[in-house]
């Protein structure tokens, strides 16, 4: 099959986990004998509407677009709303020579639905939506937008089109399917598609980051990824402040997002010497950092109604790191990590239990190693890129006409 992958971000310049995930998926499709084209935003200054290049033998098409990351919310909304239009205008001259047997698109963004519908109309192919965030629901949960505000209705319009354009929708977990089905009962074409990661791990030959940061003798707790409202960074800041007397423990936070300055201010206000905050680094630099640290951290806001599996956990698992984190109530990531003894996960707000687990991981090396080995075993059983690729290919190879007829009668 010739497969088209749509994403709002891609390698090599992206530092985001989903860009790496989609590249690993593309490579897995290639290894299985399929042709792959990735269509993704480029930048507004590129000389032509469409620029074609290759990355690790994957064909990458970048269409001219305004930035959709790390800008104001208003500019981001405008540029994301135009993604389908700009992508269509860029590839329209290619349609006569193109062949597409299946479309795989990633959400967020929620704004590729119109493009997917057009592509399916032209090529008569099926589509698979890799749905990771229930947006705008999480923004409503966080009270970033009002549930009945004009912006919420605007976003829900595009969200629904995103779902309507999918023959199959893959969500991260069983709990996410429950939440999705309660919010969108007319869409029954759903299944569990867990996040994935390649089994290949790059190990630093020398402890570059430990030397650079002066952490040679420390037990390093790493948080890497988005630093935003959805992650409830004050939760991790409270933990770091409570751990400042544990002399062997040090927290390294790497990433970007709207709460970055809030974290920086907290560190300064509380004079935390046990925390290092850094802006995003390249994927290769982050791989090396992962190979040098001791514990993988994550946090999800308690107010979430969706049950996310943060992508950062994939890097932790691949690198044999024990996992320590907080989730919203009911999130099935907690029993998965705890039952497999891959680390310690608690409901957000249980600061006492989180602190005890952090201290235990800082003190007991054998505990860290045992949890890390158990975490790595989850890669093969739950998070392999091969199983994700197989599930998507099976859905794309189905009876498109029959399925779409059924869906039109439901929605």
N, C-alpha and C positions, 0 to 999 in steps of 0.2 A: 504494500500500500504506500501511497504518497501522502504523508501526514503534514498538516499545518498546525503549528503551535502558536497560540496568541498569548502574549504576556505584556504587562505594562512596564516590565523591567527585565534585563537580561545581562549576562556576562559579556565582556570581561570587566566592564567598569562598575557594575553594581556590587554593592556590599551586602545585599539582602539575601536571606536564606532562600526565598522562593526562586530567585534568579538561578542560584546554584542547583536547586532541586529540578527545575525545568531543563537545565542543561544536562544533568545526569539522566533525566528521562529521555531526552533527545538522543543521547549516546546509547542508551539501552535499546531504543527503537532501531537505531542504526545497526547495533550488534545483532538484532533479530532479523535483519535483512530489509528493513523498510527505508524509504527515502523520507527525509525530514526537512521542512523549511520552518524557521522561526520568524514570525512577524512581530515586531516590537517597535515602540517609539524610538526615533533617533533624537535629533535636536532641531531647533528652529533655524539654525545657521547653515545646515547642510545645503549644498548647492542644488540638489535635485530632490524631488519629492520622495524618491526611493533610492536607497543605497544598499547594494548587496555586498556581503563579505562572507567569510567562513571562519568558524572557530572549532578547532578539533574535528575537522571534516563535517561539521554541521553547517548548513547554509543558513545565513542570518540576513533577513531583510529588515532594514530600519527605515521607517517612514518619517517624514518631516513632521515634527510636533513640538509644541511648547512643553516645558518641563512639567512633570506630574509628581515629583517628589521634592520634599524639603523646601517648599514654598508656602506662601500664605494659603489659607483654606479657600479663599475666593478664587485666586489664580488657579489653584489645583482643580477646583470644581469646573471652571471654564475649560481648561485644557483636557481634563478627563472626559467631559461631556462631548468633546469633539473627536475623541479617539476613533470611533467607528467611521465618522465622516472622512477624517484625514487619511486613515488607513485605506479606505475604499478608493479615494481619489488617487492614492499613490499606486495601488496595484491594478487599477482598472485597465491600463494599457497592457498589462501582462496576462489578462484573462484568456485571451485567445490561444495562448501557448501554455497556459497552466493546466495542471491536473491535480485535483485534490480528492482523495478518497476518504478523508476523515479530518475533523477539526477538533483539536484539544485546546480549551481555553481556561484560563486561571482567573479566579476571582477572590480577592480584589485584583482588578477593578470590576465594577458592575456595569461598565459602559461598553462592553464588546458585544452585547446581545444583538444589536442591529447589524453589525458586520457579519456575525455568525449566520444570522438569518439570510442575508444576501448571498453568502458563500454557499449555503446549503441549497438555495434556489438555483444558483448557477451550476453547481456540480452534482446535485442530487445525492449528497453524502450525509453521513451521520455526524453528530457532534457529542463531545464529552466535556462537561463543565466540572473542573476541579474547584470545588467551593470550600474555601477555608474560613472566611469570615461572614457572619450573617449581618451584613451592613445594608441599611443603616441601623439595624436593631441595636447593635452594641453602642452606637453613638447616642441613641435614645436612652439606653440603660444608664449611660454615664452622664445624662442630662446635658450633653453637648448641643443637642437640638431637641426641640419640643416634638412630642409624638404627633401632634396635629398641626404642626407648623407648615407653611408652604414649602419649605425646603425638604421636609420629611416626605411630603406627597410627591415632590419632584424626584427625589431619590428612589422612592418606592416604585415609581413608574418605570425607571430604568432597571431596577432590581427585578421586577416582574418580567420585563422583556428578556433579561439575562436568563431567567429560568425557562421561559417559553421557547427559547432558541436551543435548548439542550435536549438531546435524546436521552441522555443519562446524566445524573448529577451525583458526584462522589463527595461525601462528607467525611469528616475526620474520625467519627466515632459513632457508636450506637446512641449515645446520649444526644449528640448533635442531630441525628436523624429524628429523635423524639421532639426536640425543640423545633426543628425545621418543619416537621409535619404539623405541629400545633399552630405554627404561624402561617404555613402555606399548605393547607390540607388537600388542595386540588392537584398538587404535584406529587405523584406517587412513584415516579421514575428515579428513585434514590437508592443508593447503596453505600456501604462503608468503603472508603478509599483512604487509607491512612497515609500520613506523610511518609516520605521515603528518603533514604540516604544510601549512597554508594558505600560498599564495604571497604573500599580503598582508603587508607589513612596515610597522610604525609607526616612523618615524624621529624622534628628538627634535629639536625646532627649536633648542634651546640645550643645551650640554653640562652638563646639570644634575648628573649623578653625578660627572663628572670634577671639577667645581668643588666639590661637596659633600665629596668624599673627598680633595681636594688632589692630583689626579692629572693635571693639565692636560698635562704634558709626558712622561707615562709611556706605555710599551707595556703595556697592561693584559691580563693573562691571567685569564679569567673561568671559575670553576666555579660552576654553578648547579644546585641539585637536592638530592636526598637525601644526607645526610652520615651514612652508616651503615657497618656492617661489610662489606656486599657491595661497597662502593665502595673499600675499602682506602685510606682517607684518609691513613695514614702514607706511602703511595707518593707522593702529591702534596706532602706536607709535606717529605719528603726532597728533592724537586725544588726546592721554594721555598728551603729552607736552602742548597742548592748554588748557587742563583741570587742570593744576597743581595749578592754583589759586582758583579752586573750592574746598574749604577745606573739604567738606563732602564727596567727591568722591574719590574712590580708585580703581585701576585696578589690577586684579589678572590674570596672564597668566600662564596656566599650559599645558605642553605638551612636544613634542620632534620634531626634524626635523632639516633640514640643515640650517635654518635661526635662530636657537636658539642663537648662539653666536652673530649674528648680532643684535638681540634684546637686549642681555645683554650689548653689547658695546654701543648701543644707550642710554640705561638707564643710564649707567655710564657717558657717554659723556655729556648728558644733565642734569645730577644730578637730576633725577626724583625721588622724594620721594613718589609719589603717584602711584607707580607701584611695584608690587611684581611678580617676575618671578620664577617659580618653574618647575623642571623636572616632568615627568609623575608620577602620583600616581596610586594606585590600583583602580579597578572599585568600590569597596566598599567605599574607601576613597573619590573618586570623587562623588559618590552618596550623601554622607554626605555634601560635599562642595556645591553641587548644591542646597541642601535644605537650605543653609545658606545665599546665595548671593541674589542680588536684580535685576540684569540686565544681560541678556545673549548677548555676543558679537560674531560677526563673520565678516570675510572679504574674498572676492574673488578678484583675480587680474583682473584689467580692460581688460587686453589683451585676456582673455579667449574667445574662440568661443563657447565652450560647456557651458551649463547652469546648474551647479551643485546645488543641495540642500545639503549644508554641514550637515553631520550626527550629529554634535554637537547641531544643532537646536532641535533635538528630545528630548534631555535631558532638554533643556530650556523649551520646550512646556510642557513636562510632569510635570515640577516643577513650573508651573504657573509664569514663568519669562517673562517679556517683552523682546522683541528682538530688538537689534540695530545692524545694519550692512551695508555693502557695497557690491554691486554686479557688474558684468560686464554688459554692455548695453544689453537690451533685455531679461535679465533673469526674468522668470515669478515668481520667488520667491518674487520679489519686490511687484507686485500687490497683491499677495496672503497675505503677511503680512500686507501691508498697508491697503488694502480693508477690511480686517477683524479687523483692529485696534488692531492688536496683537503686535505692536511695530512700528519701523521706519526703513525703508530700502531705501538706495539711491544708485545711480550710483557711483562707485568708482571714486573719484576725486572731488566730491561735498563736500569738506571738511567743508564749511561753514554750510551747512544744517545738516551734521552729528554732528558737534559741538553743534549747537543749540538744536538738539534733545537730545543729551547726557546731556546737561545742564538742559533741562526740566525734564528729567527722574531723574536726581540727586536731583532736587529741590522739585518736586511735587510727594508726596507719593501716592495720589489718582490716578494720571496718571499711575504710575507703577502698582498699583493693578488692575486697569481697563484693561490695556494692557495684564497683566498676565492672567487674567481670560479669555480674548478673545483668547489668545494664547493656553490655555489649551483646549478650544473648538475645535481647529483645530485637536487635537489628534483623536477624534472620527470621525470627518468628512473627514479627509484626511490621517492620519498617523497611523491608528490602525494596530496592528500585525495580527488581525483576518482577516481584509480585504485583506492584503497582502497574507496571507496563502491561503485564499479562491481562490484568482486569480491564484496563482501558481498551486494549486491542480487542478483547472479547466483545465489549459493548459496541465498539465501532464496526464490528464485522456482522452485526445482527440484521434483522429484517426491518429496514428503515421505514418502508411504506406502511407496513402493518402497525408498527409502533406509533408513528405519527398520526395515523387515523384514530387510534385509541386515544391519544393525548388530546386531539382536537375535540373529541366528544366530552372530555373531562374539564377542560379549562375554559 
